[in-house]
């Protein structure tokens, strides 16, 4: 209704001025019949009111669509009414919808090609890295360890690139199934064995209940846990020699916890650790952080429907908890 009055406010003002001018002409010409003046004014605005009422009723659907935001793109294809202005409005929306769909398909095609290229590139790069790693085994120390350390770091970076490329289509990459948390932690620890040894930080697994299962995507959870453990080791090296991974239940929730006893997170950085490319004070100090690991972790967990909690005290360590809302016992399967 307000949009209607804003659109016709000028017409009402012009009509009033026009009526005032006509009556003034009669008044200065010596015609002073006040009753006729009031009757003429009433008749003029009555006809104007009838016109405005009919105009609003006949275009009520149009004003309603203009005042309410579209809930989906498909709403653009709905028909308003048969008024000429409504038909023109519907045509504009249809053209805009087709243009948007065309541009969206083009962007999705480009993203698909980019993601395919990144996948192929990452896999192609892993092959020469494996060859370098095998060659390094025949070298003397410390050259061998240094080369393998750098190749592992490059593999980690390549995996980060791969998962970043897949993040936009993460829903299409999911495969939800029961996952044994103890088995997953063991696999992650095995994958990072040399990383532990090199940094002189060693993992400890605490399990409240054997065979705890969660419904999730194993591949993405492996990546998430690897990121949390990588950070725990990285910021514990030289400060503490252990990290603790715990699996336990909290009510109806399953908790996968990674706790370190390292340098901790400064208070000023806590609220931004999940922001993309934010490295914080620790990242600038150690110069080994991309600022994307925790961002990818949070985005993936949100999409999977899991939660993450963080507690940290400067100089005493950091704890991350992945929270699963439903649990299963392996022995009952």
Buried (B, 14 or more C-beta within 10 A) or exposed (E): EEEBEEBBEEEBEEBBEEBEEBBEEBEEEEEEEEEEBEEBBEEBBEEBEEEBEEBBEBBBBBBEBEEEEEEEEEEBEEEBBEBEEBBEBBEEBEEEBEEEEEEEEEEEEEEEEEBEEBBEBBEEBBEEBEEBBEEBEEEEEEEBBEBBBBBBEBBBEBBBBBBBBBBEEBEEBBEEEEBBBBEBBBBBBEBBEEBBEBBEBEBEEEBEBEBBBBBBBBBBBBBBBBBBBBBBBBBBBEBBEBBBBBBBBEEEBBBBBBBBBBBBBEEEBBEEBBBEEBBBEBBEEEEEBBBBBBBBBBBBBEBBEBBBEBBBEBEEBBBBBBBBEEBBEBEEE
